[in-house]
């Protein structure tokens, strides 16, 4: 499996870096895409937030660290694309 980190991966993480635009180009025409979110807890109305989102097509995986930054604008296009989730 090819592993990608959207942005600059932390030191020591064994994966390739890619930009949000490269991620979008890689997944925009995929018929199916899995998504998983990592959260601080299960209480969003009490301050728990998403801190990471991961995506996979079965051959490649992409990890997006959401802490301390805004989500890339292309993420909306990825999530709104017609496909099987």
C-alpha positions as CSV (number, residue, x, y, z in Angstrom):
1,X,0.0,0.0,0.0
2,X,1.2,3.5,-0.8
3,X,0.9,5.9,2.2
4,X,0.7,9.6,1.8
5,X,0.6,12.5,4.3
6,X,-1.3,15.5,3.0
7,X,1.1,18.3,3.9
8,X,4.4,17.9,5.6
9,X,4.7,14.6,7.6
10,X,6.2,14.7,11.1
11,X,9.8,13.6,11.3
12,X,10.1,9.8,11.5
13,X,6.8,9.0,9.8
14,X,7.3,6.5,7.0
15,X,5.1,8.0,4.2
16,X,5.4,10.3,1.3
17,X,4.2,13.9,1.4
18,X,1.6,15.2,-1.0
19,X,-0.2,18.5,-1.5
20,X,-4.0,18.8,-1.1
21,X,-4.2,19.3,-4.9
22,X,-2.2,16.2,-5.6
23,X,-4.5,14.3,-3.3
24,X,-7.5,15.7,-5.2
25,X,-6.1,14.7,-8.5
26,X,-5.4,11.2,-7.3
27,X,-9.0,10.6,-5.9
28,X,-11.3,12.8,-8.0
29,X,-12.3,10.0,-10.5
30,X,-12.2,7.0,-8.1
31,X,-15.5,5.2,-8.1
32,X,-15.1,4.3,-4.4
33,X,-13.3,5.9,-1.5
34,X,-13.2,4.9,2.2
35,X,-13.1,7.7,4.8
36,X,-12.3,7.5,8.5
37,X,-12.2,10.3,11.1
38,X,-10.3,10.5,14.3
39,X,-11.7,12.6,17.1
40,X,-10.8,13.8,20.5
41,X,-14.0,12.2,21.9
42,X,-17.7,11.7,21.1
43,X,-19.1,15.0,22.4
44,X,-18.8,17.6,19.6
45,X,-21.1,20.1,21.5
46,X,-18.7,19.9,24.5
47,X,-15.5,20.7,22.6
48,X,-14.5,17.4,21.1
49,X,-13.1,18.0,17.6
50,X,-11.9,16.0,14.6
51,X,-8.1,15.9,14.6
52,X,-7.4,13.7,11.5
53,X,-9.1,12.3,8.5
54,X,-7.9,9.3,6.5
55,X,-8.9,8.1,3.1
56,X,-8.2,4.9,1.2
57,X,-9.0,3.4,-2.2
58,X,-7.6,0.0,-1.2
59,X,-4.3,0.5,-2.9
60,X,-3.3,3.9,-1.4
61,X,-4.0,5.7,1.8
62,X,-3.9,9.4,2.6
63,X,-3.8,11.0,6.1
64,X,-4.9,14.6,6.8
65,X,-3.9,16.1,10.1
66,X,-6.6,18.7,11.0
67,X,-5.1,20.1,14.2
68,X,-4.3,23.7,14.1
69,X,-5.1,24.3,10.5
70,X,-8.0,24.9,8.2
71,X,-9.2,22.1,6.0
72,X,-8.0,22.3,2.3
73,X,-10.7,23.7,0.0
74,X,-10.4,20.7,-2.3
75,X,-11.6,18.5,0.6
76,X,-15.2,19.7,-0.1
77,X,-14.9,18.7,-3.7
78,X,-13.6,15.2,-2.7
79,X,-16.5,14.7,-0.3
80,X,-19.2,16.0,-2.7
81,X,-18.1,13.9,-5.7
82,X,-20.5,11.1,-6.6
83,X,-19.0,7.8,-5.6
84,X,-19.5,4.8,-3.4
85,X,-18.5,5.4,0.2
